[in-house]
Amino acid sequence: MNIKSKVTISKNVFAQEIDDETIILDSTTQEYFSLNEIGKVIWSLLSENKNLEQIKEEMLEMYEVPEEQLEKDVLNFLQALEQKGLISID
């Protein structure tokens, strides 16, 4: 996986914002996941069908963080989502 990879949210996943958090439900496994602030931003951008390059660029405008660190953190987060079956990465 790299910043050029294509990410797709699984069809069996539903997300809901509750107060300041985003809760994700995998309807297949019935597992719930809660996202922190950064995860919520990434999920929201994925939901808008943004590619990883667009997500990185938008987040660089939001946060003062080195580009390499942001890219690494985004990719690590997406890898964790993929391992849980919430997204697929091509």
Solvent accessible surface area in square Angstrom, and as a share of the most:
residue,aa,sasa,rsa
1,M,100,0.44
2,N,83,0.43
3,I,19,0.10
4,K,158,0.67
5,S,14,0.09
6,K,130,0.55
7,V,25,0.14
8,T,58,0.34
9,I,45,0.23
10,S,28,0.18
11,K,193,0.82
12,N,45,0.23
13,V,14,0.08
14,F,120,0.50
15,A,50,0.39
16,Q,115,0.51
17,E,105,0.47
18,I,90,0.45
19,D,134,0.70
20,D,127,0.66
21,E,74,0.33
22,T,6,0.04
23,I,35,0.18
24,I,0,0.00
25,L,41,0.20
26,D,5,0.03
27,S,42,0.27
28,T,101,0.58
29,T,73,0.43
30,Q,118,0.52
31,E,80,0.36
32,Y,151,0.58
33,F,38,0.16
34,S,69,0.45
35,L,14,0.07
36,N,107,0.55
37,E,117,0.52
38,I,67,0.34
39,G,1,0.01
40,K,46,0.19
41,V,28,0.16
42,I,2,0.01
43,W,12,0.04
44,S,49,0.32
45,L,10,0.05
46,L,9,0.05
47,S,62,0.40
48,E,101,0.45
49,N,139,0.71
50,K,55,0.23
51,N,80,0.41
52,L,1,0.00
53,E,55,0.25
54,Q,84,0.37
55,I,0,0.00
56,K,10,0.04
57,E,80,0.36
58,E,54,0.24
59,M,1,0.00
60,L,48,0.24
61,E,151,0.67
62,M,97,0.43
63,Y,57,0.22
64,E,186,0.83
65,V,47,0.27
66,P,86,0.54
67,E,77,0.34
68,E,133,0.60
69,Q,78,0.35
70,L,11,0.05
71,E,46,0.21
72,K,117,0.50
73,D,64,0.33
74,V,1,0.01
75,L,30,0.15
76,N,76,0.39
77,F,48,0.20
78,L,0,0.00
79,Q,85,0.38
80,A,50,0.39
81,L,10,0.05
82,E,68,0.31
83,Q,141,0.63
84,K,108,0.46
85,G,37,0.36
86,L,1,0.00
87,I,6,0.03
88,S,52,0.33
89,I,28,0.14
90,D,117,0.61
